[in-house]
Structure formats: structure tokens, C-alpha cells
Amino acid sequence: MASATAVTAVGAVVGAASGSEGTTTQTVDVASATLLADVPSGAQAQTISDNFARQASAQQVSADAAAKKAAEEAARQKAAADAQAKADAEKAAKAAEEAKRKADEEAANRAAARTALAAVPAGSVQAMAAQIIGDANQFSCFSEIVKRESGWDYTATNASSGAYGLVQALPGSKMASAGADWKTNPATQIKWGLNYMNSRYGSPCDAWSFWQSHHWY
């Protein structure tokens, strides 16, 4: 590239060669004018540099914020998953514990029922009830109620209320729905009492649970 001085010199020679004697030739430093117009001043350069720095800083801040938000969300999801897993484990443990408790209780009830059934005298009213009811556990619950209501006396009468029979039906005539011989036949009273407990409470054992809380059924 020619220097500014060279360009000026060329302009002067051209002017002289044209024969324009006595005429002042005006030279233009073309290269210098063009290059200097494109180069920013010191203040402009600093402004541009500052703008680039601010943009880069803003982008970094935005990237850091996005990364922080993503990390917080991942931590929140993990904490929620851990809490759910812990809750599920505790629920499963409680369910297993409750199932074991019920199984142990049922096993104990069956053992007690077998013991009670073994103690029933052959040919007795209790033996008749055990045969009618069938299930040893339900018979045991039925027996607990009858022992407290009538002491297994099928002619037991409550002097104050008039309740009658093994299960103390009130009035006793209710038992006629199971048979006309309700006054004298313990089997009729047992059938009526079993039906009453099943229909009102769901089973003799449910009736016994109610009796234990209220002392009546």
C-alpha cells in the first residue's frame, strides 16, 4: 500500500504534467482519510469493549442462574422421592406389623376356641350350640355372651325386664320366628340367637366385641 506522502507526491506530479502553470494543486491524503475514518477513537473502543464485557457477564449470570435452578429442582425432586420412599416403607412396615398382630390374635382366638370346645360336656346345651354354630372360634364368642346373659340356662328369666332364654331375648316371644317351641327347646333359642348376632353385628365374635364395650348387645 502506498504511503500518504507518496500519494501526495503523485498528485503534485500529475498537476505539473498537465501544464497548469501557476495553479496551486490541492492534494488529498486519500489513504489517511479512509483508514482513520474506520478506526474508532479511544473512547469508542473502550465503550465497545465495555459492552462486550457486560454482555458476557449477563450471559454468565443467566447461565449460572439456570444451572442453579436446575440443581435446586433436581434436589427438590430427589428429596420428594426420598420422602415418598420413606413413607412407603413405613406404611409397608405398619401394614406388616398389623397383619402379624391380627394373625397372632386369630391364632390365639382359635387356640382359646379349641380349648373351650374341648371342655364342653358331651350331650350338653353347649355341645348342641357348638354343633349348630360349626366354627369353633364363633362358638367361643357365642359362649362368652351366653355365659354372661343366662349361664347357659335356657329357662333363665330376667325378673325386671322379662328377657328370656339362653340369649335373653326381649321379649322372649321374638324367638318364635325360629320355632314354636322357643320356651323349652335350647336348639331353637341357639338358632335364633345366632341369627340375631349375625344379622345385627355380623357374627357372634362381633357381637362379643360390642358386649365387652357396652355389657349388653
MITIRO-878850 format. One record per residue (C-alpha): residue number from 1; residue in three letters; y negated, x negated, z. Coordinates in Angstrom, 2 decimals. Layout:
REM MITIRO-878850
<pt><num>NUM</num><residu>ALA</residu><yy>Y</yy><xx>X</xx><zz>Z</zz></pt>
...
//
This chain:
REM MITIRO-878850
<pt><num>1</num><residu>MET</residu><yy>0.00</yy><xx>0.00</xx><zz>0.00</zz></pt>
<pt><num>2</num><residu>ALA</residu><yy>-3.45</yy><xx>-1.36</xx><zz>-0.90</zz></pt>
<pt><num>3</num><residu>SER</residu><yy>-5.84</yy><xx>-2.11</xx><zz>1.90</zz></pt>
<pt><num>4</num><residu>ALA</residu><yy>-9.11</yy><xx>-0.25</xx><zz>2.33</zz></pt>
<pt><num>5</num><residu>THR</residu><yy>-11.01</yy><xx>-3.37</xx><zz>1.32</zz></pt>
<pt><num>6</num><residu>ALA</residu><yy>-9.02</yy><xx>-3.67</xx><zz>-1.88</zz></pt>
<pt><num>7</num><residu>VAL</residu><yy>-9.69</yy><xx>-0.06</xx><zz>-2.78</zz></pt>
<pt><num>8</num><residu>THR</residu><yy>-13.39</yy><xx>-0.61</xx><zz>-2.24</zz></pt>
<pt><num>9</num><residu>ALA</residu><yy>-13.37</yy><xx>-3.70</xx><zz>-4.37</zz></pt>
<pt><num>10</num><residu>VAL</residu><yy>-11.61</yy><xx>-1.91</xx><zz>-7.20</zz></pt>
<pt><num>11</num><residu>GLY</residu><yy>-14.19</yy><xx>0.84</xx><zz>-7.10</zz></pt>
<pt><num>12</num><residu>ALA</residu><yy>-17.01</yy><xx>-1.69</xx><zz>-7.37</zz></pt>
<pt><num>13</num><residu>VAL</residu><yy>-15.43</yy><xx>-3.42</xx><zz>-10.36</zz></pt>
<pt><num>14</num><residu>VAL</residu><yy>-14.89</yy><xx>-0.15</xx><zz>-12.13</zz></pt>
<pt><num>15</num><residu>GLY</residu><yy>-18.50</yy><xx>0.75</xx><zz>-11.62</zz></pt>
<pt><num>16</num><residu>ALA</residu><yy>-19.66</yy><xx>-2.58</xx><zz>-13.03</zz></pt>
<pt><num>17</num><residu>ALA</residu><yy>-17.40</yy><xx>-2.35</xx><zz>-16.01</zz></pt>
<pt><num>18</num><residu>SER</residu><yy>-18.82</yy><xx>0.98</xx><zz>-17.01</zz></pt>
<pt><num>19</num><residu>GLY</residu><yy>-22.15</yy><xx>-0.67</xx><zz>-17.73</zz></pt>
<pt><num>20</num><residu>SER</residu><yy>-24.04</yy><xx>1.34</xx><zz>-15.27</zz></pt>
<pt><num>21</num><residu>GLU</residu><yy>-26.51</yy><xx>-1.36</xx><zz>-14.53</zz></pt>
<pt><num>22</num><residu>GLY</residu><yy>-28.98</yy><xx>-0.76</xx><zz>-11.78</zz></pt>
<pt><num>23</num><residu>THR</residu><yy>-26.94</yy><xx>2.11</xx><zz>-10.48</zz></pt>
<pt><num>24</num><residu>THR</residu><yy>-25.67</yy><xx>1.99</xx><zz>-6.90</zz></pt>
<pt><num>25</num><residu>THR</residu><yy>-21.97</yy><xx>2.58</xx><zz>-6.80</zz></pt>
<pt><num>26</num><residu>GLN</residu><yy>-20.70</yy><xx>4.65</xx><zz>-3.81</zz></pt>
<pt><num>27</num><residu>THR</residu><yy>-17.25</yy><xx>3.62</xx><zz>-2.75</zz></pt>
<pt><num>28</num><residu>VAL</residu><yy>-14.81</yy><xx>5.78</xx><zz>-0.78</zz></pt>
<pt><num>29</num><residu>ASP</residu><yy>-12.24</yy><xx>4.35</xx><zz>1.60</zz></pt>
<pt><num>30</num><residu>VAL</residu><yy>-9.52</yy><xx>6.82</xx><zz>0.49</zz></pt>
<pt><num>31</num><residu>ALA</residu><yy>-6.59</yy><xx>5.32</xx><zz>2.38</zz></pt>
<pt><num>32</num><residu>SER</residu><yy>-8.50</yy><xx>5.09</xx><zz>5.63</zz></pt>
<pt><num>33</num><residu>ALA</residu><yy>-9.76</yy><xx>8.69</xx><zz>5.37</zz></pt>
<pt><num>34</num><residu>THR</residu><yy>-6.32</yy><xx>10.09</xx><zz>4.67</zz></pt>
<pt><num>35</num><residu>LEU</residu><yy>-4.43</yy><xx>8.18</xx><zz>7.38</zz></pt>
<pt><num>36</num><residu>LEU</residu><yy>-6.99</yy><xx>8.69</xx><zz>10.12</zz></pt>
<pt><num>37</num><residu>ALA</residu><yy>-7.11</yy><xx>12.48</xx><zz>9.47</zz></pt>
<pt><num>38</num><residu>ASP</residu><yy>-3.36</yy><xx>12.75</xx><zz>10.10</zz></pt>
<pt><num>39</num><residu>VAL</residu><yy>-3.25</yy><xx>10.68</xx><zz>13.27</zz></pt>
<pt><num>40</num><residu>PRO</residu><yy>-4.09</yy><xx>12.69</xx><zz>16.45</zz></pt>
<pt><num>41</num><residu>SER</residu><yy>-6.61</yy><xx>11.33</xx><zz>18.83</zz></pt>
<pt><num>42</num><residu>GLY</residu><yy>-5.55</yy><xx>10.01</xx><zz>22.24</zz></pt>
<pt><num>43</num><residu>ALA</residu><yy>-6.36</yy><xx>13.32</xx><zz>24.00</zz></pt>
<pt><num>44</num><residu>GLN</residu><yy>-4.48</yy><xx>15.35</xx><zz>21.39</zz></pt>
<pt><num>45</num><residu>ALA</residu><yy>-1.45</yy><xx>13.11</xx><zz>21.66</zz></pt>
<pt><num>46</num><residu>GLN</residu><yy>-1.43</yy><xx>13.47</xx><zz>25.41</zz></pt>
<pt><num>47</num><residu>THR</residu><yy>-1.69</yy><xx>17.27</xx><zz>25.11</zz></pt>
<pt><num>48</num><residu>ILE</residu><yy>1.25</yy><xx>17.36</xx><zz>22.70</zz></pt>
<pt><num>49</num><residu>SER</residu><yy>3.26</yy><xx>15.13</xx><zz>24.98</zz></pt>
<pt><num>50</num><residu>ASP</residu><yy>2.44</yy><xx>17.31</xx><zz>27.98</zz></pt>
<pt><num>51</num><residu>ASN</residu><yy>3.51</yy><xx>20.45</xx><zz>26.07</zz></pt>
<pt><num>52</num><residu>PHE</residu><yy>6.85</yy><xx>18.89</xx><zz>25.16</zz></pt>
<pt><num>53</num><residu>ALA</residu><yy>7.34</yy><xx>17.86</xx><zz>28.79</zz></pt>
<pt><num>54</num><residu>ARG</residu><yy>6.55</yy><xx>21.38</xx><zz>30.05</zz></pt>
<pt><num>55</num><residu>GLN</residu><yy>8.93</yy><xx>22.95</xx><zz>27.54</zz></pt>
<pt><num>56</num><residu>ALA</residu><yy>11.69</yy><xx>20.56</xx><zz>28.51</zz></pt>
<pt><num>57</num><residu>SER</residu><yy>11.03</yy><xx>21.23</xx><zz>32.20</zz></pt>
<pt><num>58</num><residu>ALA</residu><yy>11.06</yy><xx>25.01</xx><zz>31.67</zz></pt>
<pt><num>59</num><residu>GLN</residu><yy>14.33</yy><xx>24.79</xx><zz>29.75</zz></pt>
<pt><num>60</num><residu>GLN</residu><yy>15.88</yy><xx>22.70</xx><zz>32.52</zz></pt>
<pt><num>61</num><residu>VAL</residu><yy>14.70</yy><xx>25.16</xx><zz>35.17</zz></pt>
<pt><num>62</num><residu>SER</residu><yy>16.16</yy><xx>28.05</xx><zz>33.16</zz></pt>
<pt><num>63</num><residu>ALA</residu><yy>19.45</yy><xx>26.20</xx><zz>32.72</zz></pt>
<pt><num>64</num><residu>ASP</residu><yy>19.60</yy><xx>25.37</xx><zz>36.43</zz></pt>
<pt><num>65</num><residu>ALA</residu><yy>18.88</yy><xx>28.99</xx><zz>37.36</zz></pt>
<pt><num>66</num><residu>ALA</residu><yy>21.60</yy><xx>30.26</xx><zz>35.00</zz></pt>
<pt><num>67</num><residu>ALA</residu><yy>24.09</yy><xx>27.75</xx><zz>36.42</zz></pt>
<pt><num>68</num><residu>LYS</residu><yy>23.16</yy><xx>28.72</xx><zz>39.99</zz></pt>
<pt><num>69</num><residu>LYS</residu><yy>23.53</yy><xx>32.42</xx><zz>39.20</zz></pt>
<pt><num>70</num><residu>ALA</residu><yy>26.93</yy><xx>31.83</xx><zz>37.57</zz></pt>
<pt><num>71</num><residu>ALA</residu><yy>28.09</yy><xx>29.79</xx><zz>40.58</zz></pt>
<pt><num>72</num><residu>GLU</residu><yy>26.89</yy><xx>32.48</xx><zz>43.01</zz></pt>
<pt><num>73</num><residu>GLU</residu><yy>28.65</yy><xx>35.20</xx><zz>41.02</zz></pt>
<pt><num>74</num><residu>ALA</residu><yy>31.87</yy><xx>33.18</xx><zz>40.92</zz></pt>
<pt><num>75</num><residu>ALA</residu><yy>31.62</yy><xx>32.61</xx><zz>44.68</zz></pt>
<pt><num>76</num><residu>ARG</residu><yy>30.99</yy><xx>36.32</xx><zz>45.26</zz></pt>
<pt><num>77</num><residu>GLN</residu><yy>33.99</yy><xx>37.31</xx><zz>43.16</zz></pt>
<pt><num>78</num><residu>LYS</residu><yy>36.20</yy><xx>34.78</xx><zz>44.94</zz></pt>
<pt><num>79</num><residu>ALA</residu><yy>35.03</yy><xx>36.00</xx><zz>48.35</zz></pt>
<pt><num>80</num><residu>ALA</residu><yy>35.71</yy><xx>39.60</xx><zz>47.32</zz></pt>
<pt><num>81</num><residu>ALA</residu><yy>39.15</yy><xx>38.68</xx><zz>46.01</zz></pt>
<pt><num>82</num><residu>ASP</residu><yy>39.96</yy><xx>36.76</xx><zz>49.19</zz></pt>
<pt><num>83</num><residu>ALA</residu><yy>38.78</yy><xx>39.67</xx><zz>51.36</zz></pt>
<pt><num>84</num><residu>GLN</residu><yy>40.87</yy><xx>42.13</xx><zz>49.34</zz></pt>
<pt><num>85</num><residu>ALA</residu><yy>43.92</yy><xx>39.90</xx><zz>49.56</zz></pt>
<pt><num>86</num><residu>LYS</residu><yy>43.46</yy><xx>39.60</xx><zz>53.32</zz></pt>
<pt><num>87</num><residu>ALA</residu><yy>43.04</yy><xx>43.36</xx><zz>53.69</zz></pt>
<pt><num>88</num><residu>ASP</residu><yy>46.14</yy><xx>43.99</xx><zz>51.57</zz></pt>
<pt><num>89</num><residu>ALA</residu><yy>48.15</yy><xx>41.51</xx><zz>53.64</zz></pt>
<pt><num>90</num><residu>GLU</residu><yy>47.01</yy><xx>43.12</xx><zz>56.90</zz></pt>
<pt><num>91</num><residu>LYS</residu><yy>47.81</yy><xx>46.58</xx><zz>55.55</zz></pt>
<pt><num>92</num><residu>ALA</residu><yy>51.26</yy><xx>45.46</xx><zz>54.44</zz></pt>
<pt><num>93</num><residu>ALA</residu><yy>51.88</yy><xx>43.84</xx><zz>57.83</zz></pt>
<pt><num>94</num><residu>LYS</residu><yy>50.83</yy><xx>47.01</xx><zz>59.66</zz></pt>
<pt><num>95</num><residu>ALA</residu><yy>53.00</yy><xx>49.14</xx><zz>57.39</zz></pt>
<pt><num>96</num><residu>ALA</residu><yy>55.98</yy><xx>46.87</xx><zz>58.01</zz></pt>
<pt><num>97</num><residu>GLU</residu><yy>55.32</yy><xx>46.96</xx><zz>61.75</zz></pt>
<pt><num>98</num><residu>GLU</residu><yy>55.05</yy><xx>50.75</xx><zz>61.74</zz></pt>
<pt><num>99</num><residu>ALA</residu><yy>58.21</yy><xx>51.08</xx><zz>59.66</zz></pt>
<pt><num>100</num><residu>LYS</residu><yy>60.07</yy><xx>48.85</xx><zz>62.11</zz></pt>
<pt><num>101</num><residu>ARG</residu><yy>58.74</yy><xx>50.83</xx><zz>65.06</zz></pt>
<pt><num>102</num><residu>LYS</residu><yy>59.89</yy><xx>54.09</xx><zz>63.51</zz></pt>
<pt><num>103</num><residu>ALA</residu><yy>63.26</yy><xx>52.63</xx><zz>62.62</zz></pt>
<pt><num>104</num><residu>ASP</residu><yy>63.72</yy><xx>51.35</xx><zz>66.17</zz></pt>
<pt><num>105</num><residu>GLU</residu><yy>62.63</yy><xx>54.70</xx><zz>67.59</zz></pt>
<pt><num>106</num><residu>GLU</residu><yy>65.00</yy><xx>56.61</xx><zz>65.34</zz></pt>
<pt><num>107</num><residu>ALA</residu><yy>67.83</yy><xx>54.25</xx><zz>66.26</zz></pt>
<pt><num>108</num><residu>ALA</residu><yy>67.09</yy><xx>54.78</xx><zz>69.95</zz></pt>
<pt><num>109</num><residu>ASN</residu><yy>66.97</yy><xx>58.55</xx><zz>69.44</zz></pt>
<pt><num>110</num><residu>ARG</residu><yy>70.29</yy><xx>58.53</xx><zz>67.63</zz></pt>
<pt><num>111</num><residu>ALA</residu><yy>71.85</yy><xx>56.47</xx><zz>70.39</zz></pt>
<pt><num>112</num><residu>ALA</residu><yy>70.48</yy><xx>58.87</xx><zz>73.02</zz></pt>
<pt><num>113</num><residu>ALA</residu><yy>71.72</yy><xx>61.83</xx><zz>71.00</zz></pt>
<pt><num>114</num><residu>ARG</residu><yy>75.21</yy><xx>60.39</xx><zz>70.74</zz></pt>
<pt><num>115</num><residu>THR</residu><yy>75.20</yy><xx>59.78</xx><zz>74.49</zz></pt>
<pt><num>116</num><residu>ALA</residu><yy>74.04</yy><xx>63.32</xx><zz>75.19</zz></pt>
<pt><num>117</num><residu>LEU</residu><yy>76.59</yy><xx>64.77</xx><zz>72.81</zz></pt>
<pt><num>118</num><residu>ALA</residu><yy>79.39</yy><xx>62.74</xx><zz>74.36</zz></pt>
<pt><num>119</num><residu>ALA</residu><yy>78.52</yy><xx>64.23</xx><zz>77.76</zz></pt>
<pt><num>120</num><residu>VAL</residu><yy>78.76</yy><xx>67.83</xx><zz>76.53</zz></pt>
<pt><num>121</num><residu>PRO</residu><yy>81.78</yy><xx>69.57</xx><zz>78.11</zz></pt>
<pt><num>122</num><residu>ALA</residu><yy>84.24</yy><xx>70.94</xx><zz>75.56</zz></pt>
<pt><num>123</num><residu>GLY</residu><yy>84.01</yy><xx>74.70</xx><zz>75.17</zz></pt>
<pt><num>124</num><residu>SER</residu><yy>80.63</yy><xx>74.86</xx><zz>76.90</zz></pt>
<pt><num>125</num><residu>VAL</residu><yy>77.47</yy><xx>76.52</xx><zz>75.63</zz></pt>
<pt><num>126</num><residu>GLN</residu><yy>76.10</yy><xx>73.06</xx><zz>74.90</zz></pt>
<pt><num>127</num><residu>ALA</residu><yy>79.13</yy><xx>72.29</xx><zz>72.71</zz></pt>
<pt><num>128</num><residu>MET</residu><yy>78.53</yy><xx>75.55</xx><zz>70.88</zz></pt>
<pt><num>129</num><residu>ALA</residu><yy>74.90</yy><xx>74.58</xx><zz>70.30</zz></pt>
<pt><num>130</num><residu>ALA</residu><yy>75.90</yy><xx>71.12</xx><zz>69.06</zz></pt>
<pt><num>131</num><residu>GLN</residu><yy>78.27</yy><xx>72.68</xx><zz>66.55</zz></pt>
<pt><num>132</num><residu>ILE</residu><yy>75.67</yy><xx>75.19</xx><zz>65.30</zz></pt>
<pt><num>133</num><residu>ILE</residu><yy>72.85</yy><xx>72.65</xx><zz>65.03</zz></pt>
<pt><num>134</num><residu>GLY</residu><yy>75.02</yy><xx>69.94</xx><zz>63.47</zz></pt>
<pt><num>135</num><residu>ASP</residu><yy>72.62</yy><xx>67.00</xx><zz>63.70</zz></pt>
<pt><num>136</num><residu>ALA</residu><yy>73.14</yy><xx>65.07</xx><zz>66.95</zz></pt>
<pt><num>137</num><residu>ASN</residu><yy>69.50</yy><xx>63.99</xx><zz>67.17</zz></pt>
<pt><num>138</num><residu>GLN</residu><yy>68.18</yy><xx>67.53</xx><zz>66.66</zz></pt>
<pt><num>139</num><residu>PHE</residu><yy>70.71</yy><xx>68.85</xx><zz>69.16</zz></pt>
<pt><num>140</num><residu>SER</residu><yy>69.45</yy><xx>66.33</xx><zz>71.72</zz></pt>
<pt><num>141</num><residu>CYS</residu><yy>65.86</yy><xx>67.61</xx><zz>71.28</zz></pt>
<pt><num>142</num><residu>PHE</residu><yy>67.04</yy><xx>71.24</xx><zz>71.38</zz></pt>
<pt><num>143</num><residu>SER</residu><yy>68.95</yy><xx>70.46</xx><zz>74.57</zz></pt>
<pt><num>144</num><residu>GLU</residu><yy>65.88</yy><xx>68.93</xx><zz>76.24</zz></pt>
<pt><num>145</num><residu>ILE</residu><yy>63.93</yy><xx>72.14</xx><zz>75.70</zz></pt>
<pt><num>146</num><residu>VAL</residu><yy>66.73</yy><xx>74.47</xx><zz>76.79</zz></pt>
<pt><num>147</num><residu>LYS</residu><yy>67.40</yy><xx>72.44</xx><zz>79.96</zz></pt>
<pt><num>148</num><residu>ARG</residu><yy>63.80</yy><xx>72.96</xx><zz>81.00</zz></pt>
<pt><num>149</num><residu>GLU</residu><yy>63.48</yy><xx>76.56</xx><zz>79.85</zz></pt>
<pt><num>150</num><residu>SER</residu><yy>66.72</yy><xx>78.07</xx><zz>81.20</zz></pt>
<pt><num>151</num><residu>GLY</residu><yy>69.02</yy><xx>75.31</xx><zz>82.46</zz></pt>
<pt><num>152</num><residu>TRP</residu><yy>71.50</yy><xx>76.47</xx><zz>79.75</zz></pt>
<pt><num>153</num><residu>ASP</residu><yy>71.84</yy><xx>79.86</xx><zz>81.39</zz></pt>
<pt><num>154</num><residu>TYR</residu><yy>71.98</yy><xx>82.42</xx><zz>78.60</zz></pt>
<pt><num>155</num><residu>THR</residu><yy>71.19</yy><xx>85.23</xx><zz>81.05</zz></pt>
<pt><num>156</num><residu>ALA</residu><yy>68.14</yy><xx>83.50</xx><zz>82.56</zz></pt>
<pt><num>157</num><residu>THR</residu><yy>65.20</yy><xx>85.87</xx><zz>83.02</zz></pt>
<pt><num>158</num><residu>ASN</residu><yy>61.64</yy><xx>84.94</xx><zz>83.89</zz></pt>
<pt><num>159</num><residu>ALA</residu><yy>60.60</yy><xx>87.33</xx><zz>86.63</zz></pt>
<pt><num>160</num><residu>SER</residu><yy>56.90</yy><xx>87.16</xx><zz>85.84</zz></pt>
<pt><num>161</num><residu>SER</residu><yy>56.86</yy><xx>87.19</xx><zz>82.04</zz></pt>
<pt><num>162</num><residu>GLY</residu><yy>60.21</yy><xx>88.76</xx><zz>81.17</zz></pt>
<pt><num>163</num><residu>ALA</residu><yy>61.20</yy><xx>85.86</xx><zz>78.87</zz></pt>
<pt><num>164</num><residu>TYR</residu><yy>64.98</yy><xx>85.88</xx><zz>78.40</zz></pt>
<pt><num>165</num><residu>GLY</residu><yy>67.91</yy><xx>83.70</xx><zz>77.47</zz></pt>
<pt><num>166</num><residu>LEU</residu><yy>68.55</yy><xx>80.08</xx><zz>76.65</zz></pt>
<pt><num>167</num><residu>VAL</residu><yy>65.29</yy><xx>79.54</xx><zz>74.79</zz></pt>
<pt><num>168</num><residu>GLN</residu><yy>63.30</yy><xx>82.07</xx><zz>76.86</zz></pt>
<pt><num>169</num><residu>ALA</residu><yy>62.31</yy><xx>84.33</xx><zz>74.01</zz></pt>
<pt><num>170</num><residu>LEU</residu><yy>59.36</yy><xx>86.56</xx><zz>74.87</zz></pt>
<pt><num>171</num><residu>PRO</residu><yy>60.18</yy><xx>89.34</xx><zz>74.71</zz></pt>
<pt><num>172</num><residu>GLY</residu><yy>63.93</yy><xx>88.77</xx><zz>74.65</zz></pt>
<pt><num>173</num><residu>SER</residu><yy>64.36</yy><xx>91.58</xx><zz>72.13</zz></pt>
<pt><num>174</num><residu>LYS</residu><yy>62.98</yy><xx>89.24</xx><zz>69.46</zz></pt>
<pt><num>175</num><residu>MET</residu><yy>66.42</yy><xx>87.69</xx><zz>69.33</zz></pt>
<pt><num>176</num><residu>ALA</residu><yy>67.84</yy><xx>90.93</xx><zz>67.91</zz></pt>
<pt><num>177</num><residu>SER</residu><yy>66.87</yy><xx>89.57</xx><zz>64.49</zz></pt>
<pt><num>178</num><residu>ALA</residu><yy>69.77</yy><xx>87.10</xx><zz>64.91</zz></pt>
<pt><num>179</num><residu>GLY</residu><yy>72.24</yy><xx>89.66</xx><zz>66.27</zz></pt>
<pt><num>180</num><residu>ALA</residu><yy>72.52</yy><xx>92.87</xx><zz>68.26</zz></pt>
<pt><num>181</num><residu>ASP</residu><yy>74.45</yy><xx>91.00</xx><zz>70.96</zz></pt>
<pt><num>182</num><residu>TRP</residu><yy>71.48</yy><xx>88.77</xx><zz>71.84</zz></pt>
<pt><num>183</num><residu>LYS</residu><yy>71.70</yy><xx>89.63</xx><zz>75.55</zz></pt>
<pt><num>184</num><residu>THR</residu><yy>75.25</yy><xx>88.43</xx><zz>76.01</zz></pt>
<pt><num>185</num><residu>ASN</residu><yy>76.08</yy><xx>86.04</xx><zz>73.19</zz></pt>
<pt><num>186</num><residu>PRO</residu><yy>74.74</yy><xx>82.48</xx><zz>73.60</zz></pt>
<pt><num>187</num><residu>ALA</residu><yy>75.57</yy><xx>81.72</xx><zz>69.95</zz></pt>
<pt><num>188</num><residu>THR</residu><yy>73.15</yy><xx>84.45</xx><zz>68.84</zz></pt>
<pt><num>189</num><residu>GLN</residu><yy>70.46</yy><xx>83.03</xx><zz>71.12</zz></pt>
<pt><num>190</num><residu>ILE</residu><yy>71.08</yy><xx>79.50</xx><zz>69.82</zz></pt>
<pt><num>191</num><residu>LYS</residu><yy>70.79</yy><xx>80.62</xx><zz>66.20</zz></pt>
<pt><num>192</num><residu>TRP</residu><yy>67.58</yy><xx>82.49</xx><zz>66.93</zz></pt>
<pt><num>193</num><residu>GLY</residu><yy>66.12</yy><xx>79.58</xx><zz>68.92</zz></pt>
<pt><num>194</num><residu>LEU</residu><yy>67.00</yy><xx>77.07</xx><zz>66.18</zz></pt>
<pt><num>195</num><residu>ASN</residu><yy>65.37</yy><xx>79.24</xx><zz>63.51</zz></pt>
<pt><num>196</num><residu>TYR</residu><yy>62.28</yy><xx>79.68</xx><zz>65.71</zz></pt>
<pt><num>197</num><residu>MET</residu><yy>61.88</yy><xx>75.93</xx><zz>66.22</zz></pt>
<pt><num>198</num><residu>ASN</residu><yy>62.42</yy><xx>75.17</xx><zz>62.54</zz></pt>
<pt><num>199</num><residu>SER</residu><yy>60.01</yy><xx>77.82</xx><zz>61.28</zz></pt>
<pt><num>200</num><residu>ARG</residu><yy>57.25</yy><xx>77.21</xx><zz>63.86</zz></pt>
<pt><num>201</num><residu>TYR</residu><yy>57.40</yy><xx>73.43</xx><zz>64.31</zz></pt>
<pt><num>202</num><residu>GLY</residu><yy>59.60</yy><xx>72.09</xx><zz>61.53</zz></pt>
<pt><num>203</num><residu>SER</residu><yy>62.57</yy><xx>71.04</xx><zz>63.67</zz></pt>
<pt><num>204</num><residu>PRO</residu><yy>63.82</yy><xx>71.03</xx><zz>67.28</zz></pt>
<pt><num>205</num><residu>CYS</residu><yy>62.52</yy><xx>67.47</xx><zz>67.68</zz></pt>
<pt><num>206</num><residu>ASP</residu><yy>59.04</yy><xx>68.51</xx><zz>66.53</zz></pt>
<pt><num>207</num><residu>ALA</residu><yy>59.22</yy><xx>71.41</xx><zz>68.96</zz></pt>
<pt><num>208</num><residu>TRP</residu><yy>60.26</yy><xx>69.00</xx><zz>71.71</zz></pt>
<pt><num>209</num><residu>SER</residu><yy>57.28</yy><xx>66.74</xx><zz>70.93</zz></pt>
<pt><num>210</num><residu>PHE</residu><yy>54.99</yy><xx>69.75</xx><zz>71.28</zz></pt>
<pt><num>211</num><residu>TRP</residu><yy>56.71</yy><xx>70.81</xx><zz>74.50</zz></pt>
<pt><num>212</num><residu>GLN</residu><yy>56.18</yy><xx>67.37</xx><zz>76.03</zz></pt>
<pt><num>213</num><residu>SER</residu><yy>52.45</yy><xx>67.64</xx><zz>75.43</zz></pt>
<pt><num>214</num><residu>HIS</residu><yy>51.97</yy><xx>71.28</xx><zz>76.48</zz></pt>
<pt><num>215</num><residu>HIS</residu><yy>55.01</yy><xx>72.15</xx><zz>78.63</zz></pt>
<pt><num>216</num><residu>TRP</residu><yy>55.60</yy><xx>75.24</xx><zz>76.53</zz></pt>
<pt><num>217</num><residu>TYR</residu><yy>56.47</yy><xx>75.84</xx><zz>72.90</zz></pt>
//
